[in-house]
């Protein structure tokens, strides 16, 4: 018996989210659906009620559960996983995770359909290269990233990196130990002043982009941010790069 569960995961959350959206849209075109979505704040009772309650007469049910493996309560998450793995239902269930799941996590649903979305290696090299004094290499890798990835995705991934750096001390942060160690080293190299400054700038750029108030394109904003973070900045008017130890206010 095939499992009704499909898992969307990987280190490219933009692509996995898009795939989930496209899959859902295709299903909605094919048949009438009652879509029930859960994200972060839910427990076993919520899931049981969604699965076992009678569906509307004209609709079939489809359940989407986001970040099941990242629930703050590990006991709650494990109870839901055990219930879903029992397969005492026929409704399709889509699980979406922001990060790549480990094999022991995937093993909870051995018959599930797995959809994995991986980022190009150059993206990780670029994120790791954003260090004080490393402007030439970081700028080169950013250029490589932007050849294949949209500026919006690169911006999102940088924002996610900053969010991880800010919350790294949270023991329940759902990342493997090797990634935690690497992020810890990067945070030490950056220093809190750069991290807080970047978080503020990303928020400002995101808001300006959404309201159409950006002077620079998002691609140019990324280039400028990397130059500033790694110890240099430039003027958008002349594209002249110069030392920014005095210009960069942290």
N, C-alpha and C positions, 0 to 999 in steps of 0.2 A: 504493500500500500504506500503510495507516494504521500509525503508530508505536504500539508497545505501551507507550510511556512517557507517564505523566501527571505533570505538575509542579504541586505545591502550594506556593505562595509568596505573599509580600506582607508588608506592615508590620503585619499583625494575626496574629501567630503563634498566638494562642489559637484564632482562628476557623479558620485553615488546619489546625491540629492536629486540631481537632474534625471538620473535613470529611474529613480523612484517616481518622480513626477510624471515622466513619460509613460511608465508602465501603468500608473493609475489612470492617466488620460486614455490610454488604449483600452483599458478594461471598461471605463465609463462609456466609451463609444460602442463597445460590443454588447453591453447589457446594462440594465438599470441597477444601480448600486446604492446601498446605504453604507456610506463610509464613516467609520468610527475611528478617531485618532486619539492616541495617548502620547504625552510627552512630559517626562520628568515627574509630575505629581500624580501618581496613580498607585494603586495597590492591587493585591490579588482579588479582592472583592469586585473592584471595578472591571477587571479583565473577565472574571467569571460571568458577571452580569452582561457584559458586551457579547460574550461568546454564546451564552446559553439562553438569552432572552429571545423570544420569537422575533423574526425579522418582519418588516413591513410586507404586506401581501404581494405588492407589485415589484419589490426589490429583493436582490440578494445582498448579503452583507460582506463587507471587506474591512478588515481591521488593520490599522497601522499603529505600530508601537515603536516609539523613538527612544533611544538611549536606555534600553532595558538593562544592558550590562553595566550601565553607569549610574544606576540608582544609588542615592545616598545610603539607603538601608540595604545592606547586602543580604540580610535575611529575607526581606520583602522581594528582592530581585530573584533570589534562588527559588522562592516559593512559586513565583510566576513562571520561571523557567521550567520547573518540575511539572507544573500544571499543563503548560503548552506542549511539553515533550510527550505527555501521555496521549496526545492526539485523540481526544474524546470529542472531536468536533470536525466539521467539514468545511467551515468558512475559511477562505484564504486569509492568511496573516502575513503582513509585511513587517519585518524588523529592520529598522535603520539605525546604524551606529556611526558616530562621527569619526571614530578611529578604526584601525584595523584590529579585528578580534584575534586572540590567540587560539591555537589549535584546541586547547582544552575547553575554551568557551564554545567553539564551533561544535565540539563533540557532544554538547548538550542536545543538539538537534541533528543526529547523524544522517537523517534522510531529508533534511531541508535542502532547498535549492540555494546555492551560494553564489552571490555576485560580488566579485572583488574588484575594487577600483584603485589602481596604483598611480602615484605621481612619478614623473620622470626623475631619475637620479639627480639631474642638474638642479632641481628645485631644492632638494635637501642640502646639496653642496652650497647653494646660494644662501639659504637660511643659516647654515653653520658658518659661512664666511663673513657675516655681518659683525665685524669686530673692530674696535678702535685701531686705527692705523692700517687697516686692510682695504682701503678704498679701491685701488686698482683691480684687485682680484674680485672683490664683491661686485663692482660695477660691471666687470666682464661677465660674470655669472648671471647677473640680473638681465643683461642684454640677451644672453642665451635663453633664459627662461621666457622672456617676452617674445621670442621667435615662435614658440609653440603654445604658450599659455596666454590667455586673455589677461589684460592688466587687472581686471576686476577679480579674477581668481588669485593672482599673485598678491594683490592687496589683502584679500581675505586671509590667505595663508600667513602673511606677515602679522596680521592682527591676531590670528590664532596663536602664533608663536609668542607674541607679547602676553596674551592672556595666560598661556602656560607658564611663562616666566613669573607672572604676578601671583599665580596660585600654586606655585611649585611646592610650597610648604604644607599644602593640604595632603595628608596621608591617604585620603580617599580619591585623589586625582587618578582617573583610570588610564594610567600610562605604564609601560613596562619599566623595570628598574634601570636598564641601560639608557633609556631615553631620559629618565629623571636625572641620571648622573651627567649626561651630556648637557642638558638644559642648565643644571647647576653650575657647570663650568662656564657656560656662556653668560649666565647671569652675573657671575663673579667678574668676568671680563668687562661686561657692560657697565655694571654699577647701577644702583637704584635710580640715580639722577637721570641717566639715559633712558631707562625703562619707563619711568613715569613721564618723561618728556615725550617719548614716542607714543605712549598710550594716549596722551592728550592730543598730539598732532594727528594721529589716526582718527580719533573721534571728530576732530575739527574738519578733516578732509572728507570723511564720510558724510558728515552733515552738509558740507558745502556742495558735494557731488549730488546728493539727493535733492537739494534745493536749487541746483543750477548756478551756484555762485562761485564755482572754481574758476580761477584765471588760467591755471595750467591744466593740461589733460591729466588723467589719472596716471598714465605712463610717466609723464614728466614729474609728477609728484613723487612717484616711487624712486625715480633716479635722484631727485633732490634729497629725499629722506635718507637714502643709503649713503649719499655723499656726506650729509651732516652727521649721521651716526658713526661713520668710520673716520671722522676727523676732518672732513672737508665740506665745503658748500659751494654753491655757484649762483650766479645771477641769471635768472631765466631770460633776461633780455639779451645778454651777450654770450651766454653759455661759457663764461670764463670761470675756471676752477681756481680757487685760492684757499689758503689755510684758514680754518675757521675757529681756531681755539678761542679767539676773542668774540667772533660773531655768533657762535653757537651758545645760546643761553640755556643752561640746564638747571 
